[in-house]
Amino acid sequence: MATLSAAEAKARFSDLLDAARSEPVYIEEDGRSVAVVVSAQEFEALKAAARSGISPGVREALQESLSANAAVYRALAK
């Protein structure tokens, strides 16, 4: 988990964006977390999960299972 102060985030904005592409970056002000910067892809996944009521971890596990076992699921659906 990456953490930057608000002042560091402002001074190193390009680095902040680079880091957020691979993991959430927490922004702190006066020692308290005030924001989290995530990649656009992660944000879209979180929005989709919130709409569906499925947690991101469960959604990811389901996608992996569907990819790995697609032929089995197709056969069972017949």
N, CA, C and O atoms as a Maestro MAE file, in Angstrom:
{
 s_m_m2io_version
 :::
 2.0.0
}

f_m_ct {
 s_m_title
 :::
 protein
 m_atom[312] {
  # First column is atom index #
  i_m_mmod_type
  r_m_x_coord
  r_m_y_coord
  r_m_z_coord
  i_m_residue_number
  s_m_chain_name
  s_m_pdb_residue_name
  s_m_pdb_atom_name
  i_m_atomic_number
  :::
  1 25 0.841 -1.167 0.000 1 A "MET " " N  " 7
  2 3 0.000 0.000 0.000 1 A "MET " " CA " 6
  3 2 0.891 1.237 0.000 1 A "MET " " C  " 6
  4 15 1.695 1.431 0.912 1 A "MET " " O  " 8
  5 25 0.749 2.056 -1.008 2 A "ALA " " N  " 7
  6 3 1.522 3.289 -1.092 2 A "ALA " " CA " 6
  7 2 0.761 4.413 -0.393 2 A "ALA " " C  " 6
  8 15 -0.465 4.501 -0.473 2 A "ALA " " O  " 8
  9 25 1.508 5.256 0.284 3 A "THR " " N  " 7
  10 3 0.909 6.392 0.991 3 A "THR " " CA " 6
  11 2 1.772 7.618 0.751 3 A "THR " " C  " 6
  12 15 2.998 7.562 0.846 3 A "THR " " O  " 8
  13 25 1.113 8.726 0.439 4 A "LEU " " N  " 7
  14 3 1.801 10.005 0.265 4 A "LEU " " CA " 6
  15 2 1.069 11.065 1.069 4 A "LEU " " C  " 6
  16 15 -0.144 10.983 1.264 4 A "LEU " " O  " 8
  17 25 1.806 12.049 1.527 5 A "SER " " N  " 7
  18 3 1.147 13.206 2.131 5 A "SER " " CA " 6
  19 2 0.549 14.030 0.991 5 A "SER " " C  " 6
  20 15 0.941 13.877 -0.165 5 A "SER " " O  " 8
  21 25 -0.388 14.889 1.320 6 A "ALA " " N  " 7
  22 3 -0.994 15.737 0.297 6 A "ALA " " CA " 6
  23 2 0.063 16.604 -0.380 6 A "ALA " " C  " 6
  24 15 0.006 16.821 -1.591 6 A "ALA " " O  " 8
  25 25 1.026 17.099 0.393 7 A "ALA " " N  " 7
  26 3 2.095 17.928 -0.173 7 A "ALA " " CA " 6
  27 2 2.954 17.114 -1.134 7 A "ALA " " C  " 6
  28 15 3.317 17.600 -2.205 7 A "ALA " " O  " 8
  29 25 3.284 15.858 -0.754 8 A "GLU " " N  " 7
  30 3 4.067 14.988 -1.642 8 A "GLU " " CA " 6
  31 2 3.286 14.678 -2.917 8 A "GLU " " C  " 6
  32 15 3.848 14.676 -4.012 8 A "GLU " " O  " 8
  33 25 1.994 14.418 -2.767 9 A "ALA " " N  " 7
  34 3 1.164 14.101 -3.932 9 A "ALA " " CA " 6
  35 2 1.164 15.269 -4.918 9 A "ALA " " C  " 6
  36 15 1.240 15.068 -6.130 9 A "ALA " " O  " 8
  37 25 1.081 16.474 -4.394 10 A "LYS " " N  " 7
  38 3 1.092 17.659 -5.251 10 A "LYS " " CA " 6
  39 2 2.444 17.816 -5.938 10 A "LYS " " C  " 6
  40 15 2.512 18.082 -7.138 10 A "LYS " " O  " 8
  41 25 3.515 17.651 -5.172 11 A "ALA " " N  " 7
  42 3 4.864 17.841 -5.713 11 A "ALA " " CA " 6
  43 2 5.268 16.729 -6.677 11 A "ALA " " C  " 6
  44 15 6.044 16.962 -7.603 11 A "ALA " " O  " 8
  45 25 4.746 15.527 -6.462 12 A "ARG " " N  " 7
  46 3 5.154 14.362 -7.268 12 A "ARG " " CA " 6
  47 2 3.953 13.769 -8.007 12 A "ARG " " C  " 6
  48 15 3.781 12.551 -8.047 12 A "ARG " " O  " 8
  49 25 3.128 14.632 -8.588 13 A "PHE " " N  " 7
  50 3 1.882 14.187 -9.204 13 A "PHE " " CA " 6
  51 2 2.110 13.134 -10.283 13 A "PHE " " C  " 6
  52 15 1.354 12.165 -10.363 13 A "PHE " " O  " 8
  53 25 3.123 13.302 -11.104 14 A "SER " " N  " 7
  54 3 3.420 12.321 -12.153 14 A "SER " " CA " 6
  55 2 3.754 10.962 -11.546 14 A "SER " " C  " 6
  56 15 3.297 9.931 -12.039 14 A "SER " " O  " 8
  57 25 4.548 10.956 -10.478 15 A "ASP " " N  " 7
  58 3 4.873 9.704 -9.780 15 A "ASP " " CA " 6
  59 2 3.625 9.083 -9.163 15 A "ASP " " C  " 6
  60 15 3.463 7.863 -9.165 15 A "ASP " " O  " 8
  61 25 2.747 9.930 -8.636 16 A "LEU " " N  " 7
  62 3 1.489 9.460 -8.060 16 A "LEU " " CA " 6
  63 2 0.669 8.724 -9.112 16 A "LEU " " C  " 6
  64 15 0.161 7.633 -8.852 16 A "LEU " " O  " 8
  65 25 0.538 9.308 -10.290 17 A "LEU " " N  " 7
  66 3 -0.221 8.662 -11.365 17 A "LEU " " CA " 6
  67 2 0.414 7.344 -11.785 17 A "LEU " " C  " 6
  68 15 -0.288 6.360 -12.015 17 A "LEU " " O  " 8
  69 25 1.723 7.321 -11.885 18 A "ASP " " N  " 7
  70 3 2.416 6.073 -12.243 18 A "ASP " " CA " 6
  71 2 2.153 4.984 -11.208 18 A "ASP " " C  " 6
  72 15 1.873 3.841 -11.566 18 A "ASP " " O  " 8
  73 25 2.241 5.332 -9.940 19 A "ALA " " N  " 7
  74 3 2.028 4.352 -8.871 19 A "ALA " " CA " 6
  75 2 0.584 3.861 -8.856 19 A "ALA " " C  " 6
  76 15 0.338 2.676 -8.629 19 A "ALA " " O  " 8
  77 25 -0.363 4.750 -9.092 20 A "ALA " " N  " 7
  78 3 -1.786 4.387 -9.050 20 A "ALA " " CA " 6
  79 2 -2.169 3.422 -10.163 20 A "ALA " " C  " 6
  80 15 -3.201 2.757 -10.076 20 A "ALA " " O  " 8
  81 25 -1.361 3.339 -11.196 21 A "ARG " " N  " 7
  82 3 -1.648 2.377 -12.270 21 A "ARG " " CA " 6
  83 2 -1.511 0.936 -11.784 21 A "ARG " " C  " 6
  84 15 -2.123 0.030 -12.349 21 A "ARG " " O  " 8
  85 25 -0.707 0.719 -10.734 22 A "SER " " N  " 7
  86 3 -0.472 -0.649 -10.274 22 A "SER " " CA " 6
  87 2 -1.037 -0.945 -8.888 22 A "SER " " C  " 6
  88 15 -1.212 -2.112 -8.535 22 A "SER " " O  " 8
  89 25 -1.324 0.078 -8.104 23 A "GLU " " N  " 7
  90 3 -1.892 -0.147 -6.769 23 A "GLU " " CA " 6
  91 2 -2.546 1.137 -6.277 23 A "GLU " " C  " 6
  92 15 -2.180 2.229 -6.713 23 A "GLU " " O  " 8
  93 25 -3.510 1.013 -5.370 24 A "PRO " " N  " 7
  94 3 -4.112 2.220 -4.793 24 A "PRO " " CA " 6
  95 2 -3.063 3.030 -4.028 24 A "PRO " " C  " 6
  96 15 -2.185 2.467 -3.375 24 A "PRO " " O  " 8
  97 25 -3.167 4.341 -4.118 25 A "VAL " " N  " 7
  98 3 -2.252 5.232 -3.397 25 A "VAL " " CA " 6
  99 2 -3.087 6.084 -2.440 25 A "VAL " " C  " 6
  100 15 -3.954 6.849 -2.863 25 A "VAL " " O  " 8
  101 25 -2.811 5.939 -1.160 26 A "TYR " " N  " 7
  102 3 -3.521 6.703 -0.136 26 A "TYR " " CA " 6
  103 2 -2.870 8.068 0.015 26 A "TYR " " C  " 6
  104 15 -1.645 8.185 0.033 26 A "TYR " " O  " 8
  105 25 -3.707 9.105 0.125 27 A "ILE " " N  " 7
  106 3 -3.235 10.469 0.331 27 A "ILE " " CA " 6
  107 2 -3.621 10.864 1.754 27 A "ILE " " C  " 6
  108 15 -4.782 10.759 2.150 27 A "ILE " " O  " 8
  109 25 -2.626 11.320 2.513 28 A "GLU " " N  " 7
  110 3 -2.863 11.703 3.903 28 A "GLU " " CA " 6
  111 2 -2.686 13.202 4.096 28 A "GLU " " C  " 6
  112 15 -1.855 13.845 3.453 28 A "GLU " " O  " 8
  113 25 -3.485 13.725 4.990 29 A "GLU " " N  " 7
  114 3 -3.369 15.122 5.394 29 A "GLU " " CA " 6
  115 2 -3.460 15.149 6.915 29 A "GLU " " C  " 6
  116 15 -4.415 14.628 7.490 29 A "GLU " " O  " 8
  117 25 -2.500 15.734 7.548 30 A "ASP " " N  " 7
  118 3 -2.438 15.758 9.018 30 A "ASP " " CA " 6
  119 2 -2.497 14.351 9.606 30 A "ASP " " C  " 6
  120 15 -3.109 14.129 10.651 30 A "ASP " " O  " 8
  121 25 -1.846 13.393 8.915 31 A "GLY " " N  " 7
  122 3 -1.767 12.030 9.415 31 A "GLY " " CA " 6
  123 2 -3.009 11.177 9.216 31 A "GLY " " C  " 6
  124 15 -3.049 10.031 9.664 31 A "GLY " " O  " 8
  125 25 -4.027 11.721 8.546 32 A "ARG " " N  " 7
  126 3 -5.262 10.964 8.305 32 A "ARG " " CA " 6
  127 2 -5.455 10.742 6.814 32 A "ARG " " C  " 6
  128 15 -5.171 11.632 6.012 32 A "ARG " " O  " 8
  129 25 -5.932 9.575 6.439 33 A "SER " " N  " 7
  130 3 -6.231 9.302 5.031 33 A "SER " " CA " 6
  131 2 -7.419 10.152 4.605 33 A "SER " " C  " 6
  132 15 -8.469 10.137 5.246 33 A "SER " " O  " 8
  133 25 -7.239 10.896 3.512 34 A "VAL " " N  " 7
  134 3 -8.315 11.762 3.022 34 A "VAL " " CA " 6
  135 2 -8.759 11.390 1.614 34 A "VAL " " C  " 6
  136 15 -9.825 11.814 1.167 34 A "VAL " " O  " 8
  137 25 -7.952 10.604 0.915 35 A "ALA " " N  " 7
  138 3 -8.300 10.213 -0.450 35 A "ALA " " CA " 6
  139 2 -7.489 8.987 -0.842 35 A "ALA " " C  " 6
  140 15 -6.469 8.666 -0.232 35 A "ALA " " O  " 8
  141 25 -7.974 8.315 -1.876 36 A "VAL " " N  " 7
  142 3 -7.255 7.188 -2.461 36 A "VAL " " CA " 6
  143 2 -7.298 7.368 -3.969 36 A "VAL " " C  " 6
  144 15 -8.367 7.584 -4.540 36 A "VAL " " O  " 8
  145 25 -6.147 7.281 -4.615 37 A "VAL " " N  " 7
  146 3 -6.066 7.382 -6.071 37 A "VAL " " CA " 6
  147 2 -5.893 5.969 -6.615 37 A "VAL " " C  " 6
  148 15 -4.979 5.244 -6.221 37 A "VAL " " O  " 8
  149 25 -6.794 5.588 -7.535 38 A "VAL " " N  " 7
  150 3 -6.735 4.264 -8.158 38 A "VAL " " CA " 6
  151 2 -6.733 4.432 -9.667 38 A "VAL " " C  " 6
  152 15 -7.084 5.492 -10.186 38 A "VAL " " O  " 8
  153 25 -6.336 3.379 -10.365 39 A "SER " " N  " 7
  154 3 -6.343 3.424 -11.826 39 A "SER " " CA " 6
  155 2 -7.782 3.524 -12.323 39 A "SER " " C  " 6
  156 15 -8.718 3.154 -11.614 39 A "SER " " O  " 8
  157 25 -7.951 4.020 -13.533 40 A "ALA " " N  " 7
  158 3 -9.282 4.106 -14.130 40 A "ALA " " CA " 6
  159 2 -9.902 2.718 -14.242 40 A "ALA " " C  " 6
  160 15 -11.101 2.550 -14.022 40 A "ALA " " O  " 8
  161 25 -9.087 1.727 -14.584 41 A "GLN " " N  " 7
  162 3 -9.582 0.355 -14.710 41 A "GLN " " CA " 6
  163 2 -10.115 -0.154 -13.368 41 A "GLN " " C  " 6
  164 15 -11.188 -0.756 -13.315 41 A "GLN " " O  " 8
  165 25 -9.380 0.081 -12.298 42 A "GLU " " N  " 7
  166 3 -9.820 -0.344 -10.962 42 A "GLU " " CA " 6
  167 2 -11.094 0.388 -10.557 42 A "GLU " " C  " 6
  168 15 -11.997 -0.213 -9.974 42 A "GLU " " O  " 8
  169 25 -11.172 1.672 -10.862 43 A "PHE " " N  " 7
  170 3 -12.359 2.457 -10.528 43 A "PHE " " CA " 6
  171 2 -13.585 1.911 -11.245 43 A "PHE " " C  " 6
  172 15 -14.646 1.764 -10.638 43 A "PHE " " O  " 8
  173 25 -13.446 1.608 -12.536 44 A "GLU " " N  " 7
  174 3 -14.572 1.051 -13.295 44 A "GLU " " CA " 6
  175 2 -14.991 -0.304 -12.729 44 A "GLU " " C  " 6
  176 15 -16.183 -0.601 -12.647 44 A "GLU " " O  " 8
  177 25 -14.019 -1.123 -12.338 45 A "ALA " " N  " 7
  178 3 -14.334 -2.427 -11.740 45 A "ALA " " CA " 6
  179 2 -15.074 -2.251 -10.418 45 A "ALA " " C  " 6
  180 15 -16.016 -2.992 -10.135 45 A "ALA " " O  " 8
  181 25 -14.666 -1.295 -9.619 46 A "LEU " " N  " 7
  182 3 -15.339 -1.030 -8.350 46 A "LEU " " CA " 6
  183 2 -16.767 -0.542 -8.572 46 A "LEU " " C  " 6
  184 15 -17.679 -0.943 -7.850 46 A "LEU " " O  " 8
  185 25 -16.968 0.330 -9.575 47 A "LYS " " N  " 7
  186 3 -18.320 0.798 -9.885 47 A "LYS " " CA " 6
  187 2 -19.201 -0.354 -10.336 47 A "LYS " " C  " 6
  188 15 -20.348 -0.465 -9.901 47 A "LYS " " O  " 8
  189 25 -18.678 -1.214 -11.203 48 A "ALA " " N  " 7
  190 3 -19.447 -2.357 -11.691 48 A "ALA " " CA " 6
  191 2 -19.798 -3.299 -10.546 48 A "ALA " " C  " 6
  192 15 -20.919 -3.803 -10.477 48 A "ALA " " O  " 8
  193 25 -18.856 -3.537 -9.659 49 A "ALA " " N  " 7
  194 3 -19.106 -4.418 -8.516 49 A "ALA " " CA " 6
  195 2 -20.164 -3.822 -7.597 49 A "ALA " " C  " 6
  196 15 -21.016 -4.542 -7.076 49 A "ALA " " O  " 8
  197 25 -20.113 -2.522 -7.401 50 A "ALA " " N  " 7
  198 3 -21.107 -1.872 -6.544 50 A "ALA " " CA " 6
  199 2 -22.501 -1.980 -7.151 50 A "ALA " " C  " 6
  200 15 -23.478 -2.186 -6.431 50 A "ALA " " O  " 8
  201 25 -22.598 -1.843 -8.470 51 A "ARG " " N  " 7
  202 3 -23.901 -1.967 -9.141 51 A "ARG " " CA " 6
  203 2 -24.441 -3.383 -9.045 51 A "ARG " " C  " 6
  204 15 -25.646 -3.579 -8.887 51 A "ARG " " O  " 8
  205 25 -23.566 -4.363 -9.139 52 A "SER " " N  " 7
  206 3 -24.009 -5.757 -9.165 52 A "SER " " CA " 6
  207 2 -24.176 -6.344 -7.771 52 A "SER " " C  " 6
  208 15 -24.820 -7.381 -7.613 52 A "SER " " O  " 8
  209 25 -23.612 -5.705 -6.770 53 A "GLY " " N  " 7
  210 3 -23.694 -6.230 -5.416 53 A "GLY " " CA " 6
  211 2 -22.683 -7.329 -5.140 53 A "GLY " " C  " 6
  212 15 -22.725 -7.952 -4.079 53 A "GLY " " O  " 8
  213 25 -21.774 -7.578 -6.077 54 A "ILE " " N  " 7
  214 3 -20.746 -8.607 -5.913 54 A "ILE " " CA " 6
  215 2 -19.429 -7.917 -5.574 54 A "ILE " " C  " 6
  216 15 -19.061 -6.928 -6.208 54 A "ILE " " O  " 8
  217 25 -18.730 -8.431 -4.588 55 A "SER " " N  " 7
  218 3 -17.459 -7.817 -4.203 55 A "SER " " CA " 6
  219 2 -16.434 -8.001 -5.324 55 A "SER " " C  " 6
  220 15 -16.516 -8.969 -6.079 55 A "SER " " O  " 8
  221 25 -15.471 -7.083 -5.440 56 A "PRO " " N  " 7
  222 3 -14.453 -7.199 -6.488 56 A "PRO " " CA " 6
  223 2 -13.699 -8.525 -6.445 56 A "PRO " " C  " 6
  224 15 -13.383 -9.083 -7.496 56 A "PRO " " O  " 8
  225 25 -13.406 -9.038 -5.261 57 A "GLY " " N  " 7
  226 3 -12.689 -10.314 -5.151 57 A "GLY " " CA " 6
  227 2 -13.500 -11.471 -5.688 57 A "GLY " " C  " 6
  228 15 -12.970 -12.344 -6.376 57 A "GLY " " O  " 8
  229 25 -14.795 -11.482 -5.372 58 A "VAL " " N  " 7
  230 3 -15.674 -12.544 -5.875 58 A "VAL " " CA " 6
  231 2 -15.816 -12.421 -7.388 58 A "VAL " " C  " 6
  232 15 -15.784 -13.423 -8.102 58 A "VAL " " O  " 8
  233 25 -15.972 -11.189 -7.874 59 A "ARG " " N  " 7
  234 3 -16.102 -10.969 -9.322 59 A "ARG " " CA " 6
  235 2 -14.850 -11.480 -10.044 59 A "ARG " " C  " 6
  236 15 -14.957 -12.133 -11.082 59 A "ARG " " O  " 8
  237 25 -13.672 -11.185 -9.501 60 A "GLU " " N  " 7
  238 3 -12.417 -11.628 -10.123 60 A "GLU " " CA " 6
  239 2 -12.322 -13.153 -10.123 60 A "GLU " " C  " 6
  240 15 -11.926 -13.752 -11.123 60 A "GLU " " O  " 8
  241 25 -12.684 -13.776 -9.007 61 A "ALA " " N  " 7
  242 3 -12.652 -15.243 -8.932 61 A "ALA " " CA " 6
  243 2 -13.624 -15.859 -9.932 61 A "ALA " " C  " 6
  244 15 -13.314 -16.871 -10.560 61 A "ALA " " O  " 8
  245 25 -14.794 -15.254 -10.078 62 A "LEU " " N  " 7
  246 3 -15.777 -15.743 -11.048 62 A "LEU " " CA " 6
  247 2 -15.241 -15.635 -12.466 62 A "LEU " " C  " 6
  248 15 -15.379 -16.572 -13.253 62 A "LEU " " O  " 8
  249 25 -14.632 -14.503 -12.803 63 A "GLN " " N  " 7
  250 3 -14.067 -14.321 -14.144 63 A "GLN " " CA " 6
  251 2 -12.970 -15.343 -14.416 63 A "GLN " " C  " 6
  252 15 -12.898 -15.901 -15.510 63 A "GLN " " O  " 8
  253 25 -12.115 -15.588 -13.426 64 A "GLU " " N  " 7
  254 3 -11.042 -16.578 -13.594 64 A "GLU " " CA " 6
  255 2 -11.627 -17.971 -13.804 64 A "GLU " " C  " 6
  256 15 -11.151 -18.730 -14.647 64 A "GLU " " O  " 8
  257 25 -12.656 -18.300 -13.037 65 A "SER " " N  " 7
  258 3 -13.298 -19.606 -13.174 65 A "SER " " CA " 6
  259 2 -13.951 -19.747 -14.544 65 A "SER " " C  " 6
  260 15 -13.839 -20.791 -15.185 65 A "SER " " O  " 8
  261 25 -14.629 -18.698 -14.989 66 A "LEU " " N  " 7
  262 3 -15.269 -18.743 -16.310 66 A "LEU " " CA " 6
  263 2 -14.234 -18.918 -17.413 66 A "LEU " " C  " 6
  264 15 -14.456 -19.672 -18.360 66 A "LEU " " O  " 8
  265 25 -13.116 -18.231 -17.294 67 A "SER " " N  " 7
  266 3 -12.065 -18.350 -18.306 67 A "SER " " CA " 6
  267 2 -11.445 -19.741 -18.306 67 A "SER " " C  " 6
  268 15 -11.226 -20.327 -19.366 67 A "SER " " O  " 8
  269 25 -11.164 -20.265 -17.127 68 A "ALA " " N  " 7
  270 3 -10.480 -21.558 -17.025 68 A "ALA " " CA " 6
  271 2 -11.386 -22.735 -17.356 68 A "ALA " " C  " 6
  272 15 -10.909 -23.773 -17.814 68 A "ALA " " O  " 8
  273 25 -12.685 -22.584 -17.130 69 A "ASN " " N  " 7
  274 3 -13.603 -23.718 -17.272 69 A "ASN " " CA " 6
  275 2 -14.715 -23.470 -18.281 69 A "ASN " " C  " 6
  276 15 -15.790 -24.058 -18.167 69 A "ASN " " O  " 8
  277 25 -14.478 -22.619 -19.256 70 A "ALA " " N  " 7
  278 3 -15.519 -22.242 -20.209 70 A "ALA " " CA " 6
  279 2 -16.132 -23.452 -20.904 70 A "ALA " " C  " 6
  280 15 -17.352 -23.517 -21.055 70 A "ALA " " O  " 8
  281 25 -15.320 -24.401 -21.326 71 A "ALA " " N  " 7
  282 3 -15.835 -25.578 -22.037 71 A "ALA " " CA " 6
  283 2 -16.749 -26.404 -21.132 71 A "ALA " " C  " 6
  284 15 -17.781 -26.902 -21.580 71 A "ALA " " O  " 8
  285 25 -16.378 -26.547 -19.884 72 A "VAL " " N  " 7
  286 3 -17.201 -27.316 -18.940 72 A "VAL " " CA " 6
  287 2 -18.546 -26.626 -18.742 72 A "VAL " " C  " 6
  288 15 -19.589 -27.279 -18.758 72 A "VAL " " O  " 8
  289 25 -18.523 -25.312 -18.555 73 A "TYR " " N  " 7
  290 3 -19.771 -24.577 -18.344 73 A "TYR " " CA " 6
  291 2 -20.673 -24.653 -19.578 73 A "TYR " " C  " 6
  292 15 -21.890 -24.788 -19.452 73 A "TYR " " O  " 8
  293 25 -20.074 -24.567 -20.772 74 A "ARG " " N  " 7
  294 3 -20.878 -24.686 -21.999 74 A "ARG " " CA " 6
  295 2 -21.530 -26.058 -22.080 74 A "ARG " " C  " 6
  296 15 -22.704 -26.169 -22.434 74 A "ARG " " O  " 8
  297 25 -20.778 -27.098 -21.756 75 A "ALA " " N  " 7
  298 3 -21.313 -28.467 -21.805 75 A "ALA " " CA " 6
  299 2 -22.442 -28.639 -20.790 75 A "ALA " " C  " 6
  300 15 -23.446 -29.284 -21.093 75 A "ALA " " O  " 8
  301 25 -22.296 -28.088 -19.619 76 A "LEU " " N  " 7
  302 3 -23.332 -28.200 -18.592 76 A "LEU " " CA " 6
  303 2 -24.590 -27.417 -18.961 76 A "LEU " " C  " 6
  304 15 -25.691 -27.786 -18.555 76 A "LEU " " O  " 8
  305 25 -24.432 -26.352 -19.720 77 A "ALA " " N  " 7
  306 3 -25.571 -25.522 -20.098 77 A "ALA " " CA " 6
  307 2 -26.456 -26.172 -21.155 77 A "ALA " " C  " 6
  308 15 -27.587 -25.734 -21.365 77 A "ALA " " O  " 8
  309 25 -25.958 -27.208 -21.822 78 A "LYS " " N  " 7
  310 3 -26.736 -27.864 -22.890 78 A "LYS " " CA " 6
  311 2 -27.846 -28.702 -22.342 78 A "LYS " " C  " 6
  312 15 -28.589 -29.318 -23.106 78 A "LYS " " O  " 8
  :::
 }
 m_bond[311] {
  # First column is bond index #
  i_m_from
  i_m_to
  i_m_order
  :::
  1 1 2 1
  2 2 3 1
  3 3 4 2
  4 3 5 1
  5 5 6 1
  6 6 7 1
  7 7 8 2
  8 7 9 1
  9 9 10 1
  10 10 11 1
  11 11 12 2
  12 11 13 1
  13 13 14 1
  14 14 15 1
  15 15 16 2
  16 15 17 1
  17 17 18 1
  18 18 19 1
  19 19 20 2
  20 19 21 1
  21 21 22 1
  22 22 23 1
  23 23 24 2
  24 23 25 1
  25 25 26 1
  26 26 27 1
  27 27 28 2
  28 27 29 1
  29 29 30 1
  30 30 31 1
  31 31 32 2
  32 31 33 1
  33 33 34 1
  34 34 35 1
  35 35 36 2
  36 35 37 1
  37 37 38 1
  38 38 39 1
  39 39 40 2
  40 39 41 1
  41 41 42 1
  42 42 43 1
  43 43 44 2
  44 43 45 1
  45 45 46 1
  46 46 47 1
  47 47 48 2
  48 47 49 1
  49 49 50 1
  50 50 51 1
  51 51 52 2
  52 51 53 1
  53 53 54 1
  54 54 55 1
  55 55 56 2
  56 55 57 1
  57 57 58 1
  58 58 59 1
  59 59 60 2
  60 59 61 1
  61 61 62 1
  62 62 63 1
  63 63 64 2
  64 63 65 1
  65 65 66 1
  66 66 67 1
  67 67 68 2
  68 67 69 1
  69 69 70 1
  70 70 71 1
  71 71 72 2
  72 71 73 1
  73 73 74 1
  74 74 75 1
  75 75 76 2
  76 75 77 1
  77 77 78 1
  78 78 79 1
  79 79 80 2
  80 79 81 1
  81 81 82 1
  82 82 83 1
  83 83 84 2
  84 83 85 1
  85 85 86 1
  86 86 87 1
  87 87 88 2
  88 87 89 1
  89 89 90 1
  90 90 91 1
  91 91 92 2
  92 91 93 1
  93 93 94 1
  94 94 95 1
  95 95 96 2
  96 95 97 1
  97 97 98 1
  98 98 99 1
  99 99 100 2
  100 99 101 1
  101 101 102 1
  102 102 103 1
  103 103 104 2
  104 103 105 1
  105 105 106 1
  106 106 107 1
  107 107 108 2
  108 107 109 1
  109 109 110 1
  110 110 111 1
  111 111 112 2
  112 111 113 1
  113 113 114 1
  114 114 115 1
  115 115 116 2
  116 115 117 1
  117 117 118 1
  118 118 119 1
  119 119 120 2
  120 119 121 1
  121 121 122 1
  122 122 123 1
  123 123 124 2
  124 123 125 1
  125 125 126 1
  126 126 127 1
  127 127 128 2
  128 127 129 1
  129 129 130 1
  130 130 131 1
  131 131 132 2
  132 131 133 1
  133 133 134 1
  134 134 135 1
  135 135 136 2
  136 135 137 1
  137 137 138 1
  138 138 139 1
  139 139 140 2
  140 139 141 1
  141 141 142 1
  142 142 143 1
  143 143 144 2
  144 143 145 1
  145 145 146 1
  146 146 147 1
  147 147 148 2
  148 147 149 1
  149 149 150 1
  150 150 151 1
  151 151 152 2
  152 151 153 1
  153 153 154 1
  154 154 155 1
  155 155 156 2
  156 155 157 1
  157 157 158 1
  158 158 159 1
  159 159 160 2
  160 159 161 1
  161 161 162 1
  162 162 163 1
  163 163 164 2
  164 163 165 1
  165 165 166 1
  166 166 167 1
  167 167 168 2
  168 167 169 1
  169 169 170 1
  170 170 171 1
  171 171 172 2
  172 171 173 1
  173 173 174 1
  174 174 175 1
  175 175 176 2
  176 175 177 1
  177 177 178 1
  178 178 179 1
  179 179 180 2
  180 179 181 1
  181 181 182 1
  182 182 183 1
  183 183 184 2
  184 183 185 1
  185 185 186 1
  186 186 187 1
  187 187 188 2
  188 187 189 1
  189 189 190 1
  190 190 191 1
  191 191 192 2
  192 191 193 1
  193 193 194 1
  194 194 195 1
  195 195 196 2
  196 195 197 1
  197 197 198 1
  198 198 199 1
  199 199 200 2
  200 199 201 1
  201 201 202 1
  202 202 203 1
  203 203 204 2
  204 203 205 1
  205 205 206 1
  206 206 207 1
  207 207 208 2
  208 207 209 1
  209 209 210 1
  210 210 211 1
  211 211 212 2
  212 211 213 1
  213 213 214 1
  214 214 215 1
  215 215 216 2
  216 215 217 1
  217 217 218 1
  218 218 219 1
  219 219 220 2
  220 219 221 1
  221 221 222 1
  222 222 223 1
  223 223 224 2
  224 223 225 1
  225 225 226 1
  226 226 227 1
  227 227 228 2
  228 227 229 1
  229 229 230 1
  230 230 231 1
  231 231 232 2
  232 231 233 1
  233 233 234 1
  234 234 235 1
  235 235 236 2
  236 235 237 1
  237 237 238 1
  238 238 239 1
  239 239 240 2
  240 239 241 1
  241 241 242 1
  242 242 243 1
  243 243 244 2
  244 243 245 1
  245 245 246 1
  246 246 247 1
  247 247 248 2
  248 247 249 1
  249 249 250 1
  250 250 251 1
  251 251 252 2
  252 251 253 1
  253 253 254 1
  254 254 255 1
  255 255 256 2
  256 255 257 1
  257 257 258 1
  258 258 259 1
  259 259 260 2
  260 259 261 1
  261 261 262 1
  262 262 263 1
  263 263 264 2
  264 263 265 1
  265 265 266 1
  266 266 267 1
  267 267 268 2
  268 267 269 1
  269 269 270 1
  270 270 271 1
  271 271 272 2
  272 271 273 1
  273 273 274 1
  274 274 275 1
  275 275 276 2
  276 275 277 1
  277 277 278 1
  278 278 279 1
  279 279 280 2
  280 279 281 1
  281 281 282 1
  282 282 283 1
  283 283 284 2
  284 283 285 1
  285 285 286 1
  286 286 287 1
  287 287 288 2
  288 287 289 1
  289 289 290 1
  290 290 291 1
  291 291 292 2
  292 291 293 1
  293 293 294 1
  294 294 295 1
  295 295 296 2
  296 295 297 1
  297 297 298 1
  298 298 299 1
  299 299 300 2
  300 299 301 1
  301 301 302 1
  302 302 303 1
  303 303 304 2
  304 303 305 1
  305 305 306 1
  306 306 307 1
  307 307 308 2
  308 307 309 1
  309 309 310 1
  310 310 311 1
  311 311 312 2
  :::
 }
}
